[in-house]
Amino acid sequence: MKRISQLKNEALEALHGNFNKGALTVLICMLIGFGVSTSTLAISGVDIIEYYSALFTFDTYGMLQASSDANRALSSSMSLLFNLLIVTPLSLGMINSFRVLYESRKADNAIIKNTFKLVFNKRYISIVAAVLVFSLLVILLLVPGAIVISLISFLFDSVVALVIGGVLIAVYTLWIVIMYSQIGFILIDEPQMDILDVMRQSRTLMKGRKWKYFGMMISFIGWALLCILTLGIGFFWLIPYIRTTQAVFYCDIRDTEKAKMTEQA
């Protein structure tokens, strides 16, 4: 496998001449996500102007007041539906557009076009269904562990036990997230697979590579802190860098596993 520094260097090479397109893609996706969120709030009866005024001034009480008359059940239902039908497929399209950018090695790549083209096509329904099934399966995986850890914390009934329990829940959740971190790529890259095979493939690809993936993601913390100093504007360029590095990581482990299978055959 390639070193983390190699993965990041190859990501930068792929983004050379495409950084601004990547940033624009992120901006478009964020605006769509913002539009979806705002629509959900409006439909449920939230005072949008008052709510966002309070949000941007970090006024928690004001946010609660603005949403006090909201139909929370409707808001939650609409939010889940919009995320399932629009936001999550769009996210899958975006991360795979950076994979296509890396694999195509083209100086001028249609990142924005591919973000929509890769998911909003004849496979859209199957992608949405797969995302729904995966979400339910992950919940089933997380709930038992969370219950056991919470029960242990409750039985010992101490601050230390609660802290340890919280840390264990966070570690367990992170382990699940990393184990299935390649699903977004596999789902689009291997359209013939059903969701259970996709999950199995992600587990196979991440076997013995979880710490490397974790280390790769941690390596971006310094850049993230610098982006905060730019009032968040820098994230429009950092996110393409991170997504492309994730794509290089996926392509590397995918090709490594394929080479192993060829040798065994």
PyMOL commands that set and color helices and strands:
alter all, ss='L'
color gray80, all
select helices_A, chain A and resi 4-15+19-43+48-56+60-66+72-104+111-117+124-156+159-179+183-189+195-206+210-218+221-229+235-264
alter helices_A, ss='H'
color red, helices_A
deselect
rebuild
show_as cartoon
